[in-house]
Amino acid sequence: MKKEDDALLIAKIKAGDTLACRMLVEKHKDVSFSLACSILKDEHLAHDALQEAFLRVFTNLRHFRFESSFSTWLYRIVVNTSYTLRDKSKKEYFEEIDSTTQETAQDATSGWEVLLSNERKIYIQRALAMLKAEEALVLRLFYLCDLGISDIEEITELSQTNIKVLLHRGRKNMFILLEKLAGDELRNLL
């Protein structure tokens, strides 16, 4: 689905179509969950943050004016909700994050490629869980969500300079963590 599809779904939701609500949640839940995990470092808290965020989205959807993309608006709400939940709990959670999406083997030409791909994901998720929350968040927004610096600035309310520094630092720290986690296997995985 594209940006135009979000606008169509939002129009249907405003008209009372509950199926459109489900479709909008399905479209954005995985990335939103990943962002919440970046901040909270705990799947259960991330699920709680996601429920709260989507509740806020649907409560305030009538106020959305399409001045930015829907995903940017949604991710901002997810980020704020996650920070609020993290601050309320006053605990740091460093549990391992399991992938919520399963990659099918259709694109892989062999079981070996599937195994390597899954292993890469596990190492990357572990490293992201070990990064500072802001670094992990900015890396996910930039690489996973494929957002530009200006969109990340709008979502995080960080300056462009700070975002660039966090991206640089995050990539550097990510590589160091991957080296520690994977050791000699790192060259084979990447």
Kinemage of the C-alpha trace (Angstrom):
@kinemage 1
@onewidth
@group {chain A} dominant
@subgroup {mainchain}
@vectorlist {calphas} color= white
{ca met a 1} P 0.000 0.000 0.000
{ca lys a 2} L 1.144 3.484 -0.724
{ca lys a 3} L 0.603 6.885 0.836
{ca glu a 4} L -2.571 7.343 -1.228
{ca asp a 5} L -3.891 4.082 0.232
{ca asp a 6} L -3.474 5.515 3.745
{ca ala a 7} L -5.610 8.492 2.742
{ca leu a 8} L -8.291 6.175 1.351
{ca leu a 9} L -8.261 4.013 4.471
{ca ile a 10} L -8.464 7.079 6.706
{ca ala a 11} L -11.451 8.373 4.733
{ca lys a 12} L -13.155 4.991 5.153
{ca ile a 13} L -12.378 4.955 8.877
{ca lys a 14} L -13.867 8.414 9.287
{ca ala a 15} L -16.975 7.055 7.528
{ca gly a 16} L -17.188 4.246 10.112
{ca asp a 17} L -15.562 1.344 8.240
{ca thr a 18} L -14.057 -0.947 10.916
{ca leu a 19} L -12.365 -3.175 8.336
{ca ala a 20} L -10.358 -0.149 7.202
{ca cys a 21} L -9.184 0.264 10.826
{ca arg a 22} L -7.879 -3.281 10.834
{ca met a 23} L -6.181 -2.798 7.476
{ca leu a 24} L -4.432 0.386 8.641
{ca val a 25} L -3.212 -1.322 11.817
{ca glu a 26} L -2.002 -4.368 9.843
{ca lys a 27} L -0.097 -2.153 7.454
{ca his a 28} L 1.818 -0.239 10.139
{ca lys a 29} L 1.976 -2.549 13.176
{ca asp a 30} L 5.292 -4.314 12.461
{ca val a 31} L 7.344 -1.157 11.969
{ca ser a 32} L 5.585 0.520 14.889
{ca phe a 33} L 6.322 -2.469 17.104
{ca ser a 34} L 9.956 -2.383 16.056
{ca leu a 35} L 10.207 1.314 16.950
{ca ala a 36} L 8.610 0.713 20.347
{ca cys a 37} L 11.057 -2.157 20.981
{ca ser a 38} L 13.955 0.157 20.151
{ca ile a 39} L 12.951 2.454 22.981
{ca leu a 40} L 11.517 0.046 25.543
{ca lys a 41} L 13.797 -2.980 25.038
{ca asp a 42} L 10.903 -5.229 26.095
{ca glu a 43} L 8.319 -6.929 23.878
{ca his a 44} L 5.518 -6.852 26.443
{ca leu a 45} L 5.962 -3.150 27.096
{ca ala a 46} L 6.221 -2.548 23.332
{ca his a 47} L 2.868 -4.292 22.816
{ca asp a 48} L 1.372 -2.106 25.557
{ca ala a 49} L 2.836 1.006 23.938
{ca leu a 50} L 1.477 -0.053 20.545
{ca gln a 51} L -2.031 -0.555 21.898
{ca glu a 52} L -1.904 2.839 23.578
{ca ala a 53} L -0.482 4.493 20.453
{ca phe a 54} L -3.098 3.039 18.108
{ca leu a 55} L -5.819 4.025 20.564
{ca arg a 56} L -4.478 7.604 20.474
{ca val a 57} L -4.283 7.502 16.683
{ca phe a 58} L -7.885 6.416 16.234
{ca thr a 59} L -9.114 8.799 18.927
{ca asn a 60} L -7.389 11.734 17.196
{ca leu a 61} L -7.670 10.647 13.565
{ca arg a 62} L -10.261 13.333 12.851
{ca his a 63} L -7.549 15.930 13.589
{ca phe a 64} L -5.058 14.468 11.092
{ca arg a 65} L -4.689 16.963 8.213
{ca phe a 66} L -2.191 15.216 5.905
{ca glu a 67} L 0.383 17.984 6.440
{ca ser a 68} L 2.877 15.128 6.754
{ca ser a 69} L 2.530 11.489 5.785
{ca phe a 70} L 0.309 9.352 7.984
{ca ser a 71} L 3.236 7.070 8.832
{ca thr a 72} L 5.298 10.025 10.087
{ca trp a 73} L 2.399 11.131 12.296
{ca leu a 74} L 1.830 7.570 13.542
{ca tyr a 75} L 5.523 6.925 14.264
{ca arg a 76} L 5.712 10.183 16.226
{ca ile a 77} L 2.815 8.976 18.392
{ca val a 78} L 4.463 5.549 18.835
{ca val a 79} L 7.763 7.165 19.828
{ca asn a 80} L 6.106 9.552 22.313
{ca thr a 81} L 3.978 6.782 23.804
{ca ser a 82} L 7.031 4.542 24.163
{ca tyr a 83} L 9.054 7.262 25.885
{ca thr a 84} L 6.157 7.950 28.247
{ca leu a 85} L 5.796 4.269 29.094
{ca arg a 86} L 9.557 3.905 29.590
{ca asp a 87} L 9.632 6.914 31.901
{ca lys a 88} L 6.696 5.583 33.922
{ca ser a 89} L 8.284 2.199 34.437
{ca lys a 90} L 11.689 3.711 35.346
{ca lys a 91} L 13.370 0.430 34.458
{ca glu a 92} L 15.738 -0.580 31.689
{ca tyr a 93} L 14.759 -3.727 29.871
{ca phe a 94} L 17.390 -5.599 27.866
{ca glu a 95} L 15.557 -8.780 26.908
{ca glu a 96} L 16.191 -10.381 23.597
{ca ile a 97} L 13.737 -9.266 20.923
{ca asp a 98} L 12.210 -12.019 18.838
{ca ser a 99} L 11.218 -11.231 15.309
{ca thr a 100} L 7.490 -10.667 14.855
{ca thr a 101} L 7.554 -11.251 11.160
{ca gln a 102} L 8.518 -14.509 9.524
{ca glu a 103} L 10.387 -14.374 6.241
{ca thr a 104} L 9.166 -16.955 3.782
{ca ala a 105} L 11.577 -19.138 1.906
{ca gln a 106} L 10.063 -18.203 -1.476
{ca asp a 107} L 12.781 -15.656 -2.224
{ca ala a 108} L 15.614 -17.880 -1.098
{ca thr a 109} L 17.219 -20.286 -3.514
{ca ser a 110} L 18.391 -22.653 -0.823
{ca gly a 111} L 17.910 -23.569 2.801
{ca trp a 112} L 21.408 -22.228 3.484
{ca glu a 113} L 20.384 -18.723 2.366
{ca val a 114} L 17.309 -18.859 4.589
{ca leu a 115} L 19.468 -19.948 7.512
{ca leu a 116} L 21.982 -17.142 6.906
{ca ser a 117} L 19.191 -14.596 6.526
{ca asn a 118} L 17.559 -15.670 9.795
{ca glu a 119} L 20.908 -15.681 11.566
{ca arg a 120} L 21.622 -12.144 10.305
{ca lys a 121} L 18.274 -10.972 11.645
{ca ile a 122} L 18.939 -12.495 15.057
{ca tyr a 123} L 22.347 -10.832 15.357
{ca ile a 124} L 21.014 -7.486 14.136
{ca gln a 125} L 18.078 -7.605 16.561
{ca arg a 126} L 20.359 -8.477 19.466
{ca ala a 127} L 22.732 -5.647 18.566
{ca leu a 128} L 19.843 -3.175 18.212
{ca ala a 129} L 18.550 -4.225 21.631
{ca met a 130} L 21.970 -3.464 23.114
{ca leu a 131} L 22.329 -0.013 21.512
{ca lys a 132} L 21.277 3.160 23.270
{ca ala a 133} L 17.573 3.795 22.670
{ca glu a 134} L 18.080 6.920 20.528
{ca glu a 135} L 20.699 5.228 18.333
{ca ala a 136} L 18.512 2.165 17.784
{ca leu a 137} L 15.477 4.333 17.064
{ca val a 138} L 17.261 6.500 14.495
{ca leu a 139} L 18.801 3.448 12.788
{ca arg a 140} L 15.404 1.747 12.554
{ca leu a 141} L 13.706 4.858 11.207
{ca phe a 142} L 16.447 5.421 8.632
{ca tyr a 143} L 16.987 1.842 7.467
{ca leu a 144} L 13.832 -0.087 8.346
{ca cys a 145} L 11.306 2.661 7.658
{ca asp a 146} L 13.402 4.118 4.839
{ca leu a 147} L 12.770 7.649 6.131
{ca gly a 148} L 14.872 10.680 5.340
{ca ile a 149} L 16.595 12.932 7.858
{ca ser a 150} L 13.795 15.530 7.751
{ca asp a 151} L 11.114 12.903 8.490
{ca ile a 152} L 13.194 11.533 11.360
{ca glu a 153} L 13.589 15.086 12.642
{ca glu a 154} L 9.804 15.501 12.663
{ca ile a 155} L 9.242 12.173 14.425
{ca thr a 156} L 11.987 12.449 17.049
{ca glu a 157} L 12.177 16.241 17.431
{ca leu a 158} L 15.965 15.917 17.250
{ca ser a 159} L 18.023 18.314 15.139
{ca gln a 160} L 19.297 17.128 11.760
{ca thr a 161} L 22.855 17.403 13.042
{ca asn a 162} L 22.021 15.266 16.068
{ca ile a 163} L 20.321 12.686 13.831
{ca lys a 164} L 23.386 12.475 11.594
{ca val a 165} L 25.631 12.059 14.638
{ca leu a 166} L 23.336 9.345 16.040
{ca leu a 167} L 23.322 7.553 12.679
{ca his a 168} L 27.098 7.660 12.498
{ca arg a 169} L 27.556 6.601 16.107
{ca gly a 170} L 24.809 3.998 15.837
{ca arg a 171} L 26.363 2.365 12.762
{ca lys a 172} L 29.781 2.345 14.444
{ca asn a 173} L 28.419 0.899 17.704
{ca met a 174} L 26.277 -1.580 15.765
{ca phe a 175} L 29.354 -2.919 13.993
{ca ile a 176} L 31.254 -3.209 17.283
{ca leu a 177} L 28.350 -5.092 18.866
{ca leu a 178} L 27.982 -7.355 15.843
{ca glu a 179} L 31.695 -8.150 16.036
{ca lys a 180} L 31.323 -9.090 19.696
{ca leu a 181} L 28.190 -11.166 19.085
{ca ala a 182} L 29.233 -12.915 15.893
{ca gly a 183} L 33.028 -12.834 16.134
{ca asp a 184} L 34.687 -14.410 13.100
{ca glu a 185} L 31.281 -15.298 11.653
{ca leu a 186} L 30.597 -11.597 11.007
{ca arg a 187} L 32.335 -11.607 7.627
{ca asn a 188} L 30.258 -14.606 6.528
{ca leu a 189} L 27.002 -13.045 7.725
{ca leu a 190} L 27.488 -9.652 6.133
